[in-house]
Each structure stands twice: as structure tokens, then as C-alpha cells.
């Protein structure tokens, strides 16, 4: 392998076709420059420069070598730039887990911002429940998870709240309260509810039950479903009502209406968090956290 210093010296002489001017350009004395070119020719095994008392010119071999020397130097600089960009989190690959419920608005927004700022980082997406994401983080199958909190078995992970939203009510379009100007959760006490199963979405299930308890009733549960699109379809079919994260409104359905709840209850407040391993944070994770951090609070 020819040192980059020798290539730089040869290129200077080949472009200047004058050892004196090349030496000034390289901020070195002419004799060591002449010796360096002789050393290079010995390494290559052919004469690269034709010299006379009054001129320097490239031999055919020297002309061919000049193009390769320029490419070698450029390739080396690209390698350096690539390594630096990777270290700074500007290129690479990251595997991100996410809940289906954030795919309506939050995830597309974050990915759009991320691609704008870090277009050379490839994102692999894995749709999983929050519980599954914690397991995947522990098994190093994903680099970062987008989960709902609180969660069990996550005390060894770093977490940061990145979004806060609320439950809203989803009613059939022909529901008795579909046209009501205001709605309170207790107004639905006599309805049958479609709910997230506790084993798939423990946080949403628990918050729903606590919100109903605070509103003064025990909900009548008719169906369980864990995908928001399925729950909206069941509501449209008249199978009951449900409470869903507010971003579901970004997926309108002609058979339902979305209603804000007037209750001032902390249990209707939903927190989305980023989760990652504290001892295994790549530059790609750091880059994504910088996007999430634009609206994030401190780690929890």
C-alpha cells in the first residue's frame, strides 16, 4: 500500500510539472520531494516522470498513475468522512419497535423528521406491543422501542416521555350521544365497551379501568381487541363503544364519531415513551433520540 503522503507529493509534482513550485505548494524543501518521487517510482516499478534540466513531464505510465492516485486519495477521504459520519450518527441502521397505536400520527411524523435530518440512516421497523418491545430490548433484537408507560420489567432500561395524548371516546354514528356537544365518561356507564386486553396492552387496559372507577362506575366489557383499527370497526358495527388514544382521529371511519371527554382525569392521560438499553446506545439511537427529544421531557 502506497502511503497517502507519497500520493499527495506525486500529484503536486504531476500537476505543477515543476519540482520547485510543487515543493512550495507542499510546504517542504525540493530535495526531499525529489527523493520521495524517486522512492515512489521504485515502489511502482516504472518511471512516472520524465525529467530534464529545464522541464518535467508525465510518462504514459505517470499519466495513468495520476488518475489512480487521485482516486485513491479521494477514496481514502471518503472512508474517513464515512467513519466520522457514522460516529456522529449521520449514517447507519437502527431497528425500532413501535406499537400499532402510534402509527396513525406520531410515528409518521417522527420518521418524516428523522429522514429529513438523517437521510442516510436506514430504519427497520418492528410492530410489537409494549411488553414485546421490552422483551426485544432485553434480547437486543431492537435498538429502541416506542412504548406506553407504565410498564413492568423495564427498570433496567432508560425511558423518556416523548408524547402525551388523551383517551377519546369512539361511538357508533347512530349512538344516542353521537351529536352531544359535550360528553363525560360516566355518560357511557350503561354501554358495552370494547377494550384492550390486559395481557397485550396492560397500560391502556389499566388506565381505562381506573378512569371508569374514578367516573363512578364499573364498565361492562363486551369484547376485547388489541388493534385500534379492529376496535373502530367493531364500534361501527354496533358492538359497543370504546376509548382509544386521540391520534386514532387521523384515521376517519364513516361508521363512527370521535368525541372528546370533558373529564379532568389523570387516568385519561396517555404517555408514550422511548426505551433503550443504557449500556448499548449506538450513534443511530442517539440520532433518533435527538429527534424525539425535540418534544421530550427528562428520562424516567
N, C-alpha and C positions, 0 to 999 in steps of 0.2 A: 504494500500500500504506500503510495507516494504521499508524503506529508502535505497538508494544505498550504504550509508556508512556501514550499518549493513551487507549487502550482501557482500561487499568487505572484511569486517573483517571475516565473516564466511568462505569465500573462502580461505583466507590466512591460517586460522587455519586448514581447511579441507585438504589443500594441504601440509602444513608443518607437520600436526599431532603433533604439539608441540606449546604450547601457548607462550613459551619464544621466539622461532625463529619467530613465526608469529608476535609477538609484535615488534621485531626488524625490520622485513620487513615492518611493517606498521608505524614505527617511533612513537610508543606510548608505554606507560607502560603496564605491563602484567595485573595488577589488573583490570583496566577499560576494557581491552579486554575480560577478563573472565566474567565480569559483562555484557558486551554487548552481548556475546553469550547466557548467561542465559536469557537476555531480549528477544533475538530473539526466543529462544525456547518457551518462554511464549506466544509470539505473534503467533507462528506457532501452538503451542498446542501439540507438540510432542518433544521427546528427539532426538536431531540431532547428538550429540557426546557422546560417552561412555568414561568416564574419570576414571582413576585410579591414584595411586601415581606415577607410572612410565610410563604411556602410555596414548595416546588419539587415539581413533578410531572412524570411522563413523558408526553410526547405519544404518540399511537398509533405514530408513526414511531420515537420513542425506545424504546417497549416492544419493538418488533420488532428494533430495532438492538441492544438489550441482550442478547437471546438469541444473536444472531450474534456479538456482541463476546465473550461468554463462550466460545462455541465456537471462535472464532479464537484466543483466548488458550490454551485447552486444547489445540488442535491444535498450536500453536507449542511448548507444553511437551512434548507427546508427541513432536514432532520432535526436540527437544533430548534427551529421555530415550532415544529410539531411537538417536540418534547416539552418545550416551555408552555405551549398552549394546553397540552394535556395536564401539566402540573397546575395550571391556573383554572382548570375545569372548563376550557373552551372547546375541547373535543372529547370524544369517548362514547361510552354506552352506559346506560343506567336502567335497571329493572325496577319498575314502580308498581306496587299493588294499590288497588283502589276498590272502593265499594261502588256497586252499581248505582246507588242513590246519588253519587256526586257527578255522574256522567251527564246530567241534564243541563248543568250550567257551570258549576265550579271547575270541574276537570277540563272541559274545553277551553275555558278562559285561561287557566294556568298553563296548559300546553301551548296555547297560542302565544302567550307572553314568553314562554320558555324558548320556543322555536325562533322567535324574533331576536332574542338576545344570544342564544346559544345554538345556532343552526347546525353546527357540526356534531352535536351530541345526540346520539340515537337513543330514543326512549322505548323500551319494551314494556308493555302494559299487561298486567295480570289482574283480572277481575276476581276479587275474593271478598268474603265477609271480613269484618274487622278481626274476629277471632282467628280466622285462617291466616290473615296477614301477620299477626303476632307470631303464629307458628312458623310462617315462612321467613320472618326476620330472624328468629332463633336458629333456623336451619340454613341461614344465608342463601335462601332461594330468591329473595328480593332485596334490593338495597334500601328502599324507602317505602313506607306504607302510608296511605291516606285513610285514616280510621275515625270512628266515632268513639268518643270517650264519655264516661269512664270505662275502663277495661281491666279485667283481671290478668294476672301473669305477665304484666308488662312493666314491672317496677325496675327492671334492669335495662330498659330502653330509654332513650331520650325522646321526649314528646314536646311538641309545640302546637298550641292552638293556632290554626291558620284561617278559620272561618267560623262565624256564628250565624245560625239561622233559627227559625222557629217552626214548630208544627203548625200546619194549617189543616182545616177540615176539608174533606173531599166528599161531596154529596151527589146523589143521582140528580140529574137535571129536573126531574119531576118531584123531588123531595119537598116536603111541606115548608121547609125553611130555605129553599133554594133562592128565593127572592128577598130574604130578610136583609135589612140594612146592616144590622149588627147580629153577631152570633157569639154565644158563650158556650163553653164546653158542656155545662150542665143542661143546656137546651137539648142535647143529644142523649140524655140519660136513658131514654126509652128505646133507643135504636140498637140494632145489632151491629157490632163492629168487626171489621176485617183488620187483623193485627199482624205485626211481625212476630214470628216465633221466637221464644226466648233463647233457644239454642243457636239460632242463626244471627239474630240481631239483639243481643242482650241489652245494650244501651237504649235502643229505641223502645223495646218492649217494656223495660223498667220505667222509663220516663213517661210512657203512655199511662201505665197503671198508676203511677204517683200523681200525675196530673188529674186523672179521673177521681182518685181518692181525695185530692185537695178540693175538687169541684163538688164533692159530697155524694158521689155515687160509685157503685161497683159496676164496671162495664159488662154488658152481655156480649160475649165473644162468639161470633158465628163461624168465622173462617180464619185460617192462618195462611199467610203468603209472605214470601220474603223478597220478591221483586216488585218494585214500585209500579211498573207497567202492568203487571198482572193484577195488582190491587186496584188500580184505577179501572181496569176492565171489569173486575168483579163489582165495583161500585156502579159502573154504568149499566151493568146487567141487573141492578136492583138487589144485589145480595147483601147489602149493608152500607155502612159509612166507614170512613177511616180517617186517621190523622197521618199525614205524611210531611216530610221535610218540604219547606216552602219552594225549593227550586224545581219541584215537580210541575209548577205552573209553566215552565218553559216547554212542556210537552202537552199542549191542549188536547182535550178529548171532547167531542161533541156531546157525549152522553153524561158528562159530569160538570159540576161547578166547583170552583175553589173558593173557600171562604176563610177570611182572617178570623182568628179567635180573639175576643176582647179581653179574655182573662189575663191578668197580670201575674203570671205564674212562672217561676224559675224552671219548673218541670217541662214547660213548653219550649224552653231554650235548648237548642241543639248545638253541640260543639264538634267541629271537625278538626282533627289534629294530624300533623305529620309525625311519623315514628321512625326512628332509625337506631342502629347499633352505635353506641358512643365510642367504641374502640375500633370501628371499622368504617370510617367515613371517607369515601372517595371524593376526588375533586368533582365528579359528576353530581354526587349527593349534595356537596357544598353549593354547587351552582343552582340546583333546583331549590334548595333551601333559601337561597338569596332571592328567588322569585316569590316563593311562599312567604318569605319574611317581609315583603312589602306591606302585608296586611296582618302580620303575625304578632302575637304577644310573646312574652317570655316563656322559656321552656317550663313544662310542668313535670 
